[in-house]
Amino acid sequence: MANTYPPLICAHRGASAAYTGNTIEAFHEARAQGADWVELDVRVTSEGELVVHHDACYADGRVVWATLAQDRPPEVPTLEQALLACAEMGVNIELKNSPGDFGAPEVPEDFLFEGLRIGALMAQVVATRGQSLSELQPILVSSFDNASLQQVRDLLPRLPTAWLFADLQRDPLQLDRSAAAGDIAVNPWDHLIDQSLMQRCGELGLQVNAWTVDDPERIRALASLGVHSIITNEPAKARAALNL
């Protein structure tokens, strides 16, 4: 995601105000609404399959990690299906792999080992798309979990990564560590973004992708601060707010 102004428009789980997020319909609508990028969420099953779903459990209560991809709800795509649906747009893949976020109090140790390989599994899927990595479909991998991001950096060092966060107080030096590790960007919660954060990220060479913003006035304010992209549920309205 190279620097640009005005900010790029990134559809949060697709055009999720119009369709259920993380579905093929939401991704297609994101393109129709003029999104430059799509943000989507990836989880791993106990068999090492990658599916696109935000929550640890499906709507029917089944835990994602314990449900085979072939038995997932019909509206839930695999990562490969989602990438195809997002053709002609960049894709911000969020790896949902934080400790304690597997949807059940007791997860077998062998799955925890497998779950920690989500970066490796994702890299395999993305690598099969060949030239689309940079030419046809730019990809950015983000996560709250730094171990997963490090797997991606180790396996596909040319694939851009971004640290995702909603709190800087717990680790004030994480921005520095993120830049030192090779992240090209950070994805902060909108409420954390101010001139001070933008200045520090600029000093570290980190792009800033703001989530999740639908208010037109805030979108314009973030643009004036120089954020790289706006992650929004309503890409068409975001474009209108910026007169794009």
C-alpha positions in Angstrom: 0.0 0.0 0.0 2.1 2.9 -1.3 1.6 6.4 0.1 -1.2 8.3 -1.6 -3.5 11.2 -0.9 -6.4 11.3 -0.5 -6.6 8.1 1.6 -7.5 4.8 0.0 -10.9 3.4 0.8 -10.8 0.0 2.4 -14.1 -1.8 2.8 -14.4 -3.3 6.3 -15.3 -7.0 5.8 -16.5 -5.9 2.4 -19.4 -3.4 2.1 -20.7 -4.7 5.5 -23.3 -2.0 5.9 -25.1 -3.4 2.9 -24.4 -7.1 3.2 -23.3 -9.5 5.9 -19.6 -8.9 6.4 -17.0 -11.3 5.1 -19.3 -12.8 2.5 -18.9 -13.0 -1.3 -21.8 -10.6 -1.7 -20.1 -8.0 0.6 -16.9 -8.2 -1.4 -18.7 -7.8 -4.7 -20.6 -4.8 -3.3 -17.4 -3.2 -2.1 -16.1 -3.2 -5.7 -19.4 -1.8 -6.9 -19.1 1.0 -4.3 -15.7 2.0 -5.5 -13.5 0.5 -2.7 -9.8 0.4 -3.4 -9.2 -2.3 -0.8 -11.1 -4.9 1.2 -10.4 -5.9 4.8 -11.3 -9.5 5.8 -10.8 -11.9 8.7 -9.1 -15.3 8.4 -9.4 -18.2 10.9 -7.9 -21.7 10.9 -9.7 -25.0 11.4 -8.3 -28.0 13.3 -7.5 -29.5 9.9 -5.4 -26.5 8.8 -8.0 -25.0 6.5 -8.4 -21.2 6.2 -11.9 -19.7 6.3 -13.1 -16.1 6.3 -15.0 -15.3 9.4 -14.7 -12.6 12.1 -16.0 -14.3 15.3 -14.6 -17.4 16.9 -18.0 -19.1 16.5 -20.4 -19.4 13.6 -23.9 -18.0 14.0 -25.2 -21.4 14.8 -22.9 -21.7 17.8 -20.3 -24.0 16.3 -16.7 -23.1 17.0 -14.7 -22.3 13.8 -11.5 -24.1 14.8 -13.5 -27.3 15.6 -15.6 -27.3 12.4 -14.2 -28.6 9.1 -14.2 -26.2 6.2 -16.5 -28.5 4.3 -19.0 -28.3 7.1 -18.9 -24.5 7.5 -22.1 -22.4 6.8 -22.7 -21.8 3.1 -22.2 -18.1 3.3 -18.7 -18.4 4.8 -16.0 -18.5 2.1 -12.5 -20.0 2.2 -9.6 -17.5 1.9 -9.0 -18.6 -1.7 -12.6 -17.9 -2.6 -12.5 -14.5 -0.9 -9.4 -13.5 -2.8 -11.1 -14.4 -6.0 -14.2 -12.4 -5.1 -12.0 -9.4 -4.3 -10.3 -9.3 -7.7 -9.1 -5.9 -8.8 -9.0 -4.7 -5.2 -6.2 -4.9 -2.7 -6.9 -7.2 0.3 -6.0 -6.6 3.9 -6.0 -10.1 5.5 -6.4 -10.0 9.2 -5.2 -13.1 10.9 -7.5 -14.0 13.8 -5.1 -15.9 16.0 -4.8 -14.1 19.3 -4.4 -16.2 22.5 -7.8 -16.8 24.1 -9.7 -16.1 20.8 -10.5 -19.7 19.7 -14.1 -19.7 21.0 -13.8 -22.4 23.6 -12.2 -22.6 27.1 -10.3 -25.8 26.3 -8.4 -26.1 23.1 -6.3 -29.3 22.5 -2.6 -28.7 22.6 -2.1 -30.1 19.2 -4.5 -27.6 17.8 -2.8 -24.7 19.6 0.4 -25.8 17.8 -1.5 -26.0 14.5 -3.2 -22.6 15.2 0.1 -21.0 15.7 0.9 -22.0 12.1 -1.8 -19.7 10.7 0.8 -17.5 9.1 2.4 -20.4 7.4 -0.9 -21.7 6.1 -1.9 -18.3 4.9 1.4 -17.8 3.1 0.8 -21.1 1.2 -2.5 -19.9 -0.1 -1.3 -16.5 -1.1 1.8 -17.9 -2.7 -0.2 -20.0 -5.1 -1.6 -16.8 -6.6 1.8 -15.9 -8.0 2.1 -12.5 -9.7 -1.2 -11.3 -8.2 0.7 -10.7 -5.0 2.0 -7.4 -6.3 0.7 -6.8 -9.8 -3.0 -7.8 -9.8 -4.0 -7.9 -6.2 -1.9 -6.2 -3.6 -2.1 -7.9 -0.2 -1.4 -6.6 3.3 -1.4 -9.0 6.3 -2.4 -7.6 9.6 -2.9 -9.1 13.1 -3.1 -8.3 16.8 -0.8 -11.3 17.2 2.8 -10.5 16.5 3.9 -14.1 16.4 1.6 -14.7 13.4 3.0 -11.7 11.6 6.5 -12.9 12.2 5.7 -16.2 10.5 4.5 -14.3 7.5 7.7 -12.2 7.5 9.8 -15.3 7.7 8.1 -17.2 5.0 7.2 -14.4 2.6 9.5 -11.5 3.4 8.2 -9.5 0.4 4.6 -9.7 1.6 3.7 -6.4 3.5 2.6 -6.7 7.1 0.9 -4.4 9.6 0.5 -4.5 13.4 -3.2 -4.1 14.4 -3.9 -2.5 17.8 -6.6 -0.9 19.9 -4.4 0.1 22.9 -0.9 1.6 23.1 -0.7 1.9 26.8 0.2 -1.8 27.4 3.3 -1.5 25.3 4.3 2.0 24.4 7.4 0.7 22.5 5.4 -1.6 20.2 5.4 1.0 17.4 9.2 0.9 17.4 9.3 -2.9 17.5 6.8 -3.1 14.7 8.9 -0.9 12.5 12.1 -2.7 13.4 10.5 -6.1 12.6 9.7 -4.9 9.1 6.0 -3.9 9.2 5.2 -1.3 6.6 2.1 -0.1 8.4 0.0 0.0 11.5 -3.8 -0.4 11.7 -4.9 1.5 14.8 -8.3 2.0 16.2 -9.6 5.3 15.0 -9.9 6.8 18.5 -6.1 6.5 19.0 -5.2 8.5 15.9 -4.1 12.1 16.5 -1.3 14.3 15.3 1.2 12.8 17.8 0.6 9.3 16.7 0.8 10.3 13.0 4.1 12.1 13.7 5.7 9.1 15.4 4.5 6.8 12.7 6.0 9.1 10.1 9.3 9.1 11.9 9.3 5.3 11.9 8.2 5.1 8.2 4.9 3.4 9.1 1.8 4.0 7.1 -1.4 4.4 9.1 -4.7 2.6 8.2 -7.6 3.8 10.4 -10.4 1.5 11.5 -13.4 1.5 11.5 -14.7 4.9 10.4 -18.1 5.8 8.8 -18.6 9.4 10.0 -17.9 11.8 7.1 -16.5 14.5 9.4 -14.1 12.1 11.0 -13.1 10.7 7.6 -12.2 14.2 6.4 -10.3 14.9 9.7 -8.3 11.7 9.2 -7.5 12.6 5.7 -6.2 16.0 6.8 -3.9 14.1 9.3 -2.5 12.1 6.5 -3.7 8.6 7.1 -2.9 6.2 4.3 -6.3 4.5 4.2 -9.8 4.6 5.8 -11.3 1.2 6.7 -15.1 1.7 6.6 -18.3 -0.2 6.4 -19.7 2.2 3.8 -17.1 2.7 1.0 -19.4 4.7 -1.2 -20.2 7.2 1.5 -16.5 7.4 2.4 -15.7 8.3 -1.2 -18.4 10.9 -1.2 -17.0 12.4 2.0 -13.7 12.9 0.3 -15.2 14.1 -2.9 -13.7 11.2 -4.8 
